[in-house]
């Protein structure tokens, strides 16, 4: 029988110089480096000195991710029904590269919960594995990427939260109460969303920045920065930043959840996208230089009809090298109240479309152009609720924690 006579582990600060010896019963000596330890069998076992945790399986029981680690999403990781994933303030989560069915993402299934409560001093950051951002950076208040530009996108997937609230959807045989979220294979039942529980609770999301995502999942379809499918109003979502996502910033598919204090910066498609009769409110937000529509606001897809409110927002429609496709785009059957919005950085060709849609109302909308040319930015007659003006509408005083703010992208609002 082999016997372990002695071992000694010295500080990792002396890795280059420290060695550990083990004398086995047969008198041979085993020498290990200082980043290794001796096992009971007198073999050298590598110490796990990395602060990275590679996540390869779903979260099926209550789990906590802590700020002293960096969590690497190696696949689509689902918080399954009945499980709660808690993420501490200041934690970094990085997604590996992948497209199609291999796109990495964090998915919260119906019945699962995400409790991710960052703070202004310690936000939770979702980013790419290519990002060299570290826990030390976040602890020091350096929230921007040290090596990736703020316009690099498509490096991983995104964050998807699904719930049991009502949606407006239909198939060939009529209305359906649940459907599969885009980007998740139909073979995965965790991708279903919708139901009849409007006060459904999918958790708490506060002070979260989601960056460099939007991996292509097939046929030119990409994952949104934050996708909300049938999410109920028992869920708390506030202080959210989306940076450089290849697809939309935030997209709602029905549901009733309310969202406030949002920044969407440099996304490759729509800044704000709504579908399937979302019945909540977006309050206090900034959209900066999305290259699709600033707003893509679609109508019901089934017989269930509900509307939403978008209010107190400031929108920079173009910046250096980035021009939004248009200002507001709605369907003929869209149902949305647009209140207290300010558009600046407006370029020729950008317009507010379908101003005659019966379910769309405008109140306190200002476009930073001369009043004499306002009509050229409206597709139709100018509604009473839209005027030329220079009054910013979002309260950005609480958005200083964002990368966008620290980079000066909101200057002038």
Secondary structure, DSSP 4 states (H G I P E B T S, - for coil): -----------GGGTTT-EEEEE-TTS-EEEEETTEEE-TTS-EEE-----EEEE-S-B-S-EEE-TTSEEEE-SEEEE-TT-EEEE-TT-EEEEPP--GGG--EEEE-TT-EEEEE--SSS-EEEEETT----HHHHHTT--S-SSS-TT---SS--EEEE-SS---EEETTEEES-EEPTTS-TT-GGGEE--S-TT---EEEEEEEEES---EEETTEE--SEEEES--TTSEEEEEEEES-SS-SEEEES----EEEEEEES-SS-SEEEES---SEEEEEEEE--SSEEEEE---SSS----EEEEEEEEE-EETTEE-SEEEEE-TT--EEEEEEEEES--TT--B--TT-TTEEEEEEEESS-GGGGGGGBSSSPPTTEEE-----S-GGG-TTSHHHHTTTTTT-
